[in-house]
Amino acid sequence: MNEPATPVPAPQVGAVVPARLRPGDVVAVVAPCGPPDRERLARGVRILRELGLEVVTGAHVFDRDRYLAGSDAARAADLQEAWCDPEVAAVLCARGGYGATRILDLLDWDAMRAAGPKTLAGSSDVTALHRAFAVMLGVASWFGPMPACSTISDPGGPEPRTFEHLTAALFGTPSPVTGDRVIVPGRVEAPVTGGNLTLLAALCGTPYELRARGRIVLLEDVAEAPYRIDRMLTQLLMSGALDGAAGFALGSWVGCGDPYPVLEERLAPLGVPVIAGLPIGHGTPQLSVLLGALGAIDAQSCSLTGSITTPVGAV
C-alpha cells in the first residue's frame, strides 16, 4: 500500500479564464480535425440553440480531404476567423479525429492574441489546440464533449449527465468530477493541464509539448493497448514532460483493456496524488474540465474539482 503523498504547494495560476456564456451569446462551431457527420452536427447545433445560444458554423465545416475536415488551410482559417470575430463568445470544435496538429503552425497567433480571451471547447485530438492555446495565448479552455459526438448528438438526445455538466461548464460552474480508484492518496491544488495521452506524446519536442511542473495532469485515451500506454507514458517521462507534476487525474480508457497496472507502475513512483476512473475523455458520461484553471485533487473523495478560481480574468 502506498504511503500518503506529500502535499505540493499550489503555484500561481497563469491562464486567463474566459467569461462564462450567457443566453444570446454567439458560438461558432468549427471542424479543425476530422469531418463531422452532417446529421449528428445538425442535432448538436439544435441542442446548443435550445440552450439559448446563437450558433454559426465555419464555412468549411463540411469539407472533406481524406480523413480531414478539408484542407489544412481551410480548417485553420475557420478556427482563426471564429476566434478573431468580436461577435463570437465561444469556439466549439465539432469533433476530434485527427488533424489539429497540422494547423498549429498555420494560425496567426498575434492576431488571435489581439482578439482577447474567449471559450474554446473540445477533446480528443483537440488536445493539441488546448496545448497550443495555453502556450501561445495563455487562455484556459474546456476539455469535454463536442456537438457532433454521441454523448451530445445521439438520436435519442444528449446523455443526461454529460449534458448537465456541459451546460454548467459553459454557463456557470460544474460540480466536481468523481472517480472510483485511488492509486496514490493525498490532496493538492494546482492548475490542470493535459488531455489525450496519444496527443500529448505526439507533441513531445514541439513548442506545444506538455509542461507538467506544478500542475495536475489529466490523462485519458481510447483503443490503446496497455503496452502502447506504457510506451507513451515512458516517452513523457523520459522527455521530462512530467517532471514536477503536482498530481494526476486519470479519465476514461475505453477499449484499452486493463491499463491500471501500467498506469500505477509508471505514475505511482512520482509520489504525488493519483486518482482514476474519472468520466472524462471518450466514455459515457463525458464530463468537462477546465484546462489551465486552478483545480484540486482530493483522494479522500476521489474527486477532481476544476475552475475553483474567479471565472473572469484570473491570472
N, C-alpha and C positions, 0 to 999 in steps of 0.2 A: 504493500500500500504506500502511495506517495505521501511524503510529508507536506504540510501546508506550504504554499508558495509564499515567499517574502513579498509584501506589498510593494508595488512600484509607484513612485511619485508621479503624479499627473503633470505632463508638460503643458505649456500654453497652447491653446487651440489656434491653429494657423489659418484655417479655411473660413471664408465668408459663407454664412448660412443664408441662402436666399429667403425672401419673404414667402410665407405660405400663400397659396392661391385663395381667391375669393370667387364666388359665383359671378359670372360675367367676364372673367378673365379669358384671354385668348391663349390657347395652347396649340402648338404646332406638332404634328406627327410626321416624323421623317424616318427613312429606312437607310441607315448608314452601313448596314451589314447584309443579311440575306433578304431575298424577296419575300414580302408578306403575302399570304393568301388573301384574295380580294374580299371574300365573304367574311372571313374572320376579322379583317381590319374594319370592314363596314360595321360589324357588330360592336367592335371595340370603340369606334368613333361614336356610335349611337349611345353607348353607355356613358362615355365622357360627356356628351351633350345632356344626358339626363341628369348629370351632376350639376348642371347649370353653366358649364364651360362652353365657350365658343371655340370650335375646332377647325383648324385649317390643316391641309396636308401638303407635303412637299411636292413640287412639280414633277419629280422623278420617282415618286414613291412606288409606282407600279412598273418601272423599268426593270428589265432583266438582262443580265450578262452572265451566262452560265449559272453559277451558284451565288451570284452577287445581285443586289438590287440596283442594277445599272452600272455605268462606268464609275471608276473612282472619282473622276472629276465631277460627275453629276451628283453623286452621293455627298461629296464634300461640299458642293455648292448648296444643296438643300439644307444641310446642317448649319452651315455658316450663315446663310440667308435668314434662317429661322432665329438663330441666336442673336443676330445683329438687328433684327426687326424690333423697334422700340414698342410695338403694339403686342408683341408676344411675351407672355409671362413665364411660359414653360415650354421646354422641348422634350417630347416623349418619343422614345425610339420604338418603332413598330414591333420589332422582334430582334432576336440575336442571329445566330447562324455563324457567318464568317464574313470579314471584310473591314471591320473598324480599324484594324492596324494599318491597312493600306491607305487610309485617307489622312492619317495624323499629320504627315508632312505636307499635305496639300492645303491645310487650313491656315488662314491669315490670323495668327494668334494675336497680333497687335490690334487688329480690327475687333476681334472678339473680346479682347480685354477692355477695349474702349466702350463696348456695349454695356458693360456692367454685369453684375451677377443676376442669374435667374435660375430656375429649376431645370435640371437635366435628370431624366429618369430612364432606367433600363437595366438589364442584367445580362448574364452570359457573356457573349462577345463584346457587349457594351462596356465590360470591364476595362478595355483598352481606352475608351473615352473617359471613363471615370479617372483613370490614372493620368491621362493627358490633361484633363481639366484641372485636376489637383495641382499638377506640376506647373502648367502654363498659365492658369487663370486663378489658382488659389481659391476655388469655389467648391463647396460641399455639394454632393449630388446623391440622388436616391438610387439604391440598388434594389430592384424589385420587379414586379410583374409588368408586362407590356401589352399594349392594346390588341395586338394580333396573336397573342398566345392563349393557350387553352384555359388557363385559370381566370382570364377576363372575358374571352370571346367565345366560350363554349356555346353551342346552340341552345343548351338548357339554361344559359345565364351564367354570370360570374360565380366562381366558388366563393361562398359566403364569407369565410374568414379572410380570404385574400382581399376581397373587395372592401370589406370593412376596414382592414388595416391600411390598404392603399388610400382610401378616402381620408382616413385620419392623417396619414402621412402628407398628403397634398394640401389639406385644409387646416390641419391642427397639429396635434402631437400624438403619434401612435403609442399603443401600450407596449411594454417590454415584450421581447420575444423569448419564449421559454423553450429550453431543450430538454433532453431526457438522459443525459450522461455527463458525468463529471470525470475528466481524465486527470486533471491536477486542480485541487481545491485552491480557493483564495478569492480575493476581491481586488479589482483595480479599476480606476477611472483613467481614461486616455482617449484621444481621438481614434476613430475607427477608420481602417483602410482595408484594402484587399479586394476580394471578389472571386471570380472564377480561377481556379488553380491553373488550368491549362493556359489561360491568357497571361497570368502573372509570370509563369515560367517563360512564355514566348517573349515577354517584354524585357527579360534579362539582357543587359548590355545595351539597352536603348535609353534615350533621355527620359523615358516614362516608366522606368523599372520601379518595382516596389521598393519602398524605403520604410522599413517597419520600426525603426528605432523610436521608442517611446509611444508606440501605438498598439491598439488592439487590432489584430489581423483576422478578418473574415476570410474563410476558405470554404469553397464548395465546388462540386463538379458533377458531371453526368457521363455515364457509359465509359468510364475509365477503369481498367483492371487495377487491382491493388499494386501490381508491380510498376505500372505507369504512374500511379500516385506517388509511390516510393521514389521513382526517378525524378519526378518534378519537384518534390519536396527536397530531395538531395541537391538538385540544381539550385534551388533557392537558398538552401543552407550554405552550399559551397561558394555561391556568388556573394555572400554577405548580405543578401536582401532581407533576411530575417534577424540579423544582428540587433540586439537590444529591444526586441519586441516586448511589449508590456503584457500581452496575453493573446489567446487565440479563441475565436468563436467559430465553431465548425458547423456549417449548414448541412444541406441535403447532399446525399451521394447516391442518387438514383442510378441503378444499373451498374454499380461499382462493386458488386459482390460485398464482401466484408472488409471495408477499408480500415477498421479501427485498430487492428494490431499494428499496421504500418503507421497510422497517424499517431498512436501512442508512442511507438518506438522512436519516431523522428522528432516529436514535439515535446514530450514529457521531460526529456533531459534538459530542456531550456529553462526549467524551473519557474515558469510563470503560469498563472491560471489558464486552464484549458477546459472549455465546456463544449459539448457536442450535441448533435440531434436537433439543432435549431431548424425550423421550417423556413429556411432562406435558401434560394437557389433555383433548382429545377423541379422540386417536388410540389406536392399539393397537401396543404395550402402553401402559398408562396408569399411570405411576408416581406416587409420592406425595412431597410436600414439606411440611415443617412451617413454615407461615407464622408469623412472629413470633419464631422462634428464630434463633440465630446460624448463619449459613451461610457458604459460601466458594465463589467462582468461581475456577477455575484454568483459564485459557485453554490452557495447555500440554497438559493432558489433556482439555480441552473439557468440564469437569465442574462440576456443582453439588453440593456436599456440604451437607446440611442437618442441623439438630439436632446441632450439634457442642458444645452446652452440656451441663451437667449436666441429666439428664432430669426432675428434680423440683424445682419451685420456683425456677427461675433467675430472677434479677431484673436 
